[in-house]
Amino acid sequence: MIIRTRKPSDVPSSEITPEDVYVNRRRFIRDAAVGTAALAFAPNVLDASESDPRQQVPARFQNMKSELDEDLNPYEHITEYNNFYEFGAQKEDPARNAGDFRPRPWTVRIEGHVNKPGDYQLEDFIGPSNMEDRVYRMRCVEAWSVVVPWRGFPLSDVINRAEPTGDAKYIEFKTVVRPSEMPGQRTRMLDWPYVEGLRMDEAMNPLTLMTTGVYGMDLPNQNGAPLRLIMPWKYGFKGIKSIVSMNFVEEMPRNTWWVQNRREYGFYANVNPEVDHPRWTQARERRLGELRRRRTLMFNGYTEQVESMYAGMDLTRWI
């Protein structure tokens, strides 16, 4: 991701990427020519060693489609082109700089308006009965998207275990702070820790996933290991990574990008093609690995599952 030198309040969560796409156009044209499925699974297409995770992708993903009937993006798209400012501002930085990060052991603090606060080990949430594969289309603010086979469990499982009280209206999430392992945190590009939030009904929605893996394998460090949040009807910056705390609160949390630049980034961050970003249109998107653009769908295509939560709200104001 390209970040210009400027005061912190002007820095957006992500920058327009078409220039990156065209600079790497030969790779993307190659990807389109052979097809995303071939790139993900065919050893003769991938110039990779036998130890490369792309060679170990479970067979069940070979014919898998998203819930919107879309092909998966290949493993290298998902793991080599990321927004994770804790490891750097360029989209290639997380994959380059995340090697020293240690995602085990991992503890998540649950606090606030709950009957069962405490420090929970990641293993406390994970069991064979609640882990599942879900393929969601994720969309970044600057109008590129990617179709990802996530592995995880419903956030509602954690909420039910914590037993929130009637005063819990929102959940505030925070990312771990480890500047010795996360070089981006040695800079002042953001105020650390990274903070995000959801309204309780959003958190309880069946689509909202606590994610621990991708393509059937544990999350790579650059993708938010060992635990990240996924809500496919929202822009990518809502998907907080490497979560270490969940605070059940009464007031709307002041999430990181709203604090940094509230003119461009609202609390809800629902995909709405009718509302342009102040610096570019949101009406069309580019799938990572493709050159052509496609029409952006309201709520990123999940209208039937989520629109009832926003009935009566002005979605041009509550962005």
C-alpha positions as CSV (number, residue, x, y, z in Angstrom):
1,M,0.0,0.0,0.0
2,I,1.3,3.5,-0.9
3,I,1.3,6.0,2.0
4,R,2.2,9.6,1.3
5,T,4.1,11.6,3.9
6,R,1.5,13.7,5.7
7,K,0.1,14.3,9.1
8,P,-1.5,11.2,10.8
9,S,-5.0,12.5,10.7
10,D,-4.9,12.5,6.9
11,V,-3.7,8.9,6.4
12,P,-6.5,6.6,5.0
13,S,-6.8,3.0,5.9
14,S,-6.0,2.0,2.3
15,E,-5.1,3.7,-1.0
16,I,-6.4,3.3,-4.5
17,T,-4.6,0.3,-6.1
18,P,-5.2,0.3,-9.8
19,E,-1.7,1.6,-10.4
20,D,-0.3,-1.4,-8.5
21,V,-2.4,-3.7,-10.6
22,Y,-1.1,-2.2,-13.9
23,V,2.5,-2.2,-12.7
24,N,2.1,-5.9,-12.1
25,R,-0.1,-6.4,-15.1
26,R,1.9,-9.3,-16.6
27,R,1.4,-11.4,-13.4
28,F,-2.3,-10.6,-13.3
29,I,-2.8,-11.3,-17.0
30,R,-1.1,-14.6,-16.5
31,D,-3.4,-15.3,-13.5
32,A,-6.5,-14.5,-15.6
33,A,-5.3,-16.7,-18.5
34,V,-4.8,-19.8,-16.5
35,G,-7.7,-19.3,-14.2
36,T,-7.7,-18.8,-10.5
37,A,-8.5,-22.4,-9.7
38,A,-5.5,-23.6,-11.7
39,L,-3.2,-21.1,-10.0
40,A,-4.3,-22.2,-6.6
41,F,-4.0,-26.0,-7.1
42,A,-1.9,-27.0,-10.0
43,P,1.7,-27.7,-9.2
44,N,2.9,-27.2,-12.8
45,V,1.6,-23.6,-12.7
46,L,3.1,-22.7,-9.3
47,D,6.8,-22.3,-9.2
48,A,7.0,-23.5,-5.6
49,S,8.8,-26.0,-3.5
50,E,7.1,-29.1,-2.0
51,S,7.0,-27.3,1.3
52,D,5.0,-24.4,-0.1
53,P,1.5,-24.3,1.6
54,R,-0.1,-23.8,-1.8
55,Q,0.9,-27.4,-2.6
56,Q,-0.9,-28.6,0.5
57,V,-4.3,-27.1,-0.1
58,P,-6.9,-29.7,0.9
59,A,-8.8,-31.3,-2.0
60,R,-12.2,-30.0,-0.8
61,F,-11.3,-26.5,-2.0
62,Q,-10.7,-27.5,-5.6
63,N,-14.4,-27.1,-6.7
64,M,-15.5,-24.8,-3.9
65,K,-17.3,-21.6,-4.7
66,S,-18.2,-18.7,-2.6
67,E,-21.8,-18.3,-1.1
68,L,-22.2,-15.9,-4.1
69,D,-21.1,-18.6,-6.6
70,E,-17.7,-17.1,-7.2
71,D,-14.3,-18.7,-7.8
72,L,-11.7,-18.6,-5.0
73,N,-8.7,-16.4,-5.3
74,P,-5.5,-18.4,-5.2
75,Y,-3.5,-18.8,-2.1
76,E,-0.8,-16.3,-3.1
77,H,-3.3,-13.5,-3.7
78,I,-4.7,-14.0,-0.2
79,T,-1.4,-14.2,1.6
80,E,0.9,-11.9,-0.3
81,Y,-1.2,-8.8,-0.8
82,N,-2.6,-7.6,2.5
83,N,-3.5,-4.6,4.6
84,F,-1.9,-5.0,8.0
85,Y,-0.3,-1.7,9.1
86,E,1.3,-3.3,12.1
87,F,3.8,-4.9,9.6
88,G,4.1,-2.0,7.2
89,A,2.1,0.4,5.0
90,Q,2.8,-1.3,1.6
91,K,0.5,-4.2,0.7
92,E,3.5,-6.5,0.3
93,D,5.0,-5.5,3.7
94,P,3.0,-7.9,5.9
95,A,4.2,-11.0,4.0
96,R,7.7,-9.7,4.1
97,N,7.8,-8.5,7.7
98,A,5.6,-10.9,9.7
99,G,8.1,-13.7,10.1
100,D,9.1,-12.8,13.7
101,F,5.6,-12.6,15.0
102,R,4.7,-15.4,17.5
103,P,0.9,-16.3,17.5
104,R,1.2,-19.1,20.1
105,P,0.4,-19.2,23.0
106,W,-2.5,-16.7,22.7
107,T,-4.8,-15.2,25.2
108,V,-8.0,-13.1,24.7
109,R,-9.2,-10.9,27.5
110,I,-13.0,-10.6,27.8
111,E,-14.3,-7.8,29.9
112,G,-17.0,-5.2,30.4
113,H,-20.7,-5.9,30.8
114,V,-20.5,-9.7,30.9
115,N,-21.2,-12.3,33.5
116,K,-18.1,-14.3,32.7
117,P,-15.1,-12.0,32.2
118,G,-11.6,-13.3,32.2
119,D,-8.5,-14.3,30.2
120,Y,-9.4,-17.0,27.7
121,Q,-6.9,-19.2,25.8
122,L,-7.5,-19.4,22.1
123,E,-8.1,-23.2,22.6
124,D,-11.0,-22.4,24.9
125,F,-13.0,-21.2,21.8
126,I,-11.9,-23.8,19.3
127,G,-13.4,-27.2,19.1
128,P,-14.1,-29.8,16.4
129,S,-17.8,-29.1,16.6
130,N,-17.7,-25.4,15.9
131,M,-15.0,-25.0,13.3
132,E,-16.1,-24.7,9.7
133,D,-15.1,-23.5,6.2
134,R,-16.8,-20.4,4.8
135,V,-16.1,-18.7,1.6
136,Y,-16.7,-15.0,1.7
137,R,-16.0,-12.2,-0.7
138,M,-14.1,-9.5,1.0
139,R,-13.9,-5.9,-0.3
140,C,-11.3,-3.3,0.5
141,V,-12.2,0.4,0.6
142,E,-10.2,1.3,-2.5
143,A,-12.4,-0.9,-4.6
144,W,-10.6,-4.2,-4.9
145,S,-12.0,-7.5,-3.6
146,V,-10.9,-11.1,-3.0
147,V,-12.8,-14.3,-2.5
148,V,-11.4,-16.2,0.5
149,P,-12.1,-19.6,2.0
150,W,-11.9,-18.8,5.7
151,R,-11.8,-21.3,8.6
152,G,-13.4,-20.2,11.8
153,F,-16.3,-20.2,14.2
154,P,-19.3,-17.8,14.8
155,L,-18.5,-14.8,16.9
156,S,-21.8,-15.5,18.6
157,D,-20.2,-18.6,20.2
158,V,-17.9,-16.3,22.1
159,I,-20.6,-13.9,23.0
160,N,-22.9,-16.6,24.4
161,R,-20.0,-18.0,26.4
162,A,-19.3,-14.5,27.9
163,E,-22.9,-14.0,28.8
164,P,-23.3,-10.2,28.2
165,T,-25.6,-8.2,30.3
166,G,-28.4,-5.9,29.1
167,D,-25.9,-3.0,29.2
168,A,-23.7,-4.5,26.5
169,K,-24.7,-2.6,23.3
170,Y,-21.4,-2.9,21.5
171,I,-18.1,-4.9,21.4
172,E,-14.8,-3.1,21.3
173,F,-11.9,-5.2,19.9
174,K,-8.2,-4.5,20.1
175,T,-5.1,-5.8,18.3
176,V,-2.0,-7.0,20.2
177,V,0.8,-4.4,20.6
178,R,4.2,-6.0,20.1
179,P,6.6,-3.5,18.4
180,S,9.5,-5.9,18.8
181,E,7.7,-8.3,16.4
182,M,5.5,-5.8,14.5
183,P,7.8,-3.2,12.8
184,G,4.8,-1.0,11.8
185,Q,4.1,-0.4,15.4
186,R,7.5,1.3,15.8
187,T,6.1,4.1,13.6
188,R,3.5,6.8,14.3
189,M,1.4,6.1,11.2
190,L,-1.5,5.0,13.6
191,D,-2.3,5.2,17.2
192,W,-1.7,1.8,18.6
193,P,-3.4,-0.5,19.5
194,Y,-5.7,-0.8,16.5
195,V,-9.3,-0.6,17.7
196,E,-12.5,-1.8,16.1
197,G,-16.1,-2.2,17.1
198,L,-19.4,-3.8,16.3
199,R,-23.0,-3.3,17.4
200,M,-24.3,-6.3,19.3
201,D,-26.7,-7.4,16.6
202,E,-23.9,-7.2,14.0
203,A,-21.7,-9.3,16.2
204,M,-24.5,-11.9,16.6
205,N,-25.2,-12.1,12.9
206,P,-24.6,-15.7,11.6
207,L,-22.2,-14.3,8.9
208,T,-19.8,-12.8,11.5
209,L,-16.9,-15.1,11.8
210,M,-14.0,-15.4,14.3
211,T,-11.4,-16.6,11.8
212,T,-8.4,-18.9,12.6
213,G,-7.4,-20.2,9.2
214,V,-7.5,-19.9,5.4
215,Y,-7.6,-22.7,2.8
216,G,-7.9,-25.2,5.6
217,M,-4.6,-24.1,7.3
218,D,-3.8,-21.9,10.2
219,L,-3.9,-18.1,9.4
220,P,-0.5,-16.9,8.3
221,N,0.9,-14.1,10.4
222,Q,0.3,-11.5,7.6
223,N,-3.4,-12.4,7.5
224,G,-4.1,-11.8,11.2
225,A,-2.9,-14.9,13.1
226,P,-4.1,-16.4,15.2
227,L,-7.5,-14.8,15.4
228,R,-9.2,-12.1,13.3
229,L,-12.7,-10.9,12.6
230,I,-14.6,-11.2,9.3
231,M,-17.9,-9.5,8.4
232,P,-18.3,-9.9,4.6
233,W,-20.8,-7.1,4.1
234,K,-18.4,-4.5,5.5
235,Y,-15.1,-3.0,4.2
236,G,-11.9,-4.8,5.0
237,F,-10.7,-2.3,7.7
238,K,-13.4,-3.6,10.0
239,G,-11.8,-7.0,10.0
240,I,-9.5,-6.4,13.0
241,K,-6.5,-8.9,13.2
242,S,-4.6,-10.6,16.0
243,I,-7.3,-9.9,18.5
244,V,-6.3,-9.8,22.2
245,S,-9.3,-8.2,23.8
246,M,-13.1,-8.0,23.6
247,N,-14.7,-5.3,25.7
248,F,-18.5,-5.3,26.0
249,V,-19.5,-1.7,26.3
250,E,-22.6,0.5,26.4
251,E,-21.3,3.3,24.1
252,M,-20.2,3.1,20.5
253,P,-16.4,2.4,20.4
254,R,-14.1,5.0,18.8
255,N,-12.6,2.8,16.2
256,T,-9.1,3.5,14.7
257,W,-10.0,4.8,11.3
258,W,-12.9,6.9,12.5
259,V,-10.5,8.6,14.9
260,Q,-7.9,9.0,12.2
261,N,-10.1,10.4,9.5
262,R,-13.8,10.5,10.2
263,R,-14.6,12.3,7.0
264,E,-13.6,9.2,5.0
265,Y,-14.2,6.3,7.4
266,G,-17.3,5.8,9.4
267,F,-18.1,3.4,12.2
268,Y,-20.4,1.0,10.3
269,A,-18.3,0.7,7.0
270,N,-21.1,-1.1,5.2
271,V,-20.5,-1.6,1.5
272,N,-22.8,0.9,-0.2
273,P,-22.1,1.6,-3.9
274,E,-24.4,4.7,-3.8
275,V,-22.0,6.5,-1.4
276,D,-18.7,7.5,-2.9
277,H,-15.5,7.7,-0.9
278,P,-14.5,11.4,-0.8
279,R,-11.6,10.6,-3.2
280,W,-13.0,7.9,-5.5
281,T,-16.1,6.1,-6.6
282,Q,-17.4,3.0,-4.8
283,A,-19.7,2.0,-7.6
284,R,-17.4,-0.5,-9.2
285,E,-14.7,-2.9,-7.9
286,R,-11.8,-4.9,-9.3
287,R,-11.3,-8.5,-8.2
288,L,-7.7,-9.1,-7.3
289,G,-6.1,-10.9,-10.3
290,E,-8.5,-9.4,-12.9
291,L,-8.2,-6.3,-15.0
292,R,-11.9,-5.6,-15.7
293,R,-14.1,-4.0,-13.1
294,R,-17.4,-5.2,-12.0
295,R,-20.5,-3.5,-10.4
296,T,-20.3,-3.2,-6.6
297,L,-23.3,-4.8,-4.9
298,M,-25.1,-3.3,-1.9
299,F,-23.8,-4.8,1.3
300,N,-21.3,-6.6,-0.9
301,G,-24.0,-9.0,-2.0
302,Y,-25.3,-9.9,1.4
303,T,-28.4,-7.7,1.4
304,E,-30.8,-10.5,2.3
305,Q,-28.8,-11.5,5.3
306,V,-28.0,-8.1,6.9
307,E,-30.3,-5.3,5.6
308,S,-32.8,-5.7,8.4
309,M,-30.3,-4.6,11.0
310,Y,-30.2,-1.2,9.4
311,A,-33.9,-0.6,8.8
312,G,-34.7,3.0,9.3
313,M,-31.1,4.2,9.3
314,D,-29.9,6.8,6.8
315,L,-27.1,4.8,5.1
316,T,-25.7,7.8,3.4
317,R,-25.1,9.4,6.8
318,W,-24.3,6.4,8.9
319,I,-21.5,5.1,6.7
